[in-house]
């Protein structure tokens, strides 16, 4: 099963928005979550997209 990076990023962004306090702990947690979001974005854009399967060429008929 493949990871759903987009969903993970959305969850992290929602968690970051929930930490709206101005205290030190909230600020540090937001910074940590931002690092995780960046890591997820990197993984999302560097993950293999899948394998391209080439089909054999079909012979074309001269019948029109």
Secondary structure, 3 states (H helix, E strand, C coil): CCCCHHHHHHHHHHHHHHCCCCCHHHHHHHHHHHHHHHHHHHHHHHCCCCCCCCCCCCCCCCCC
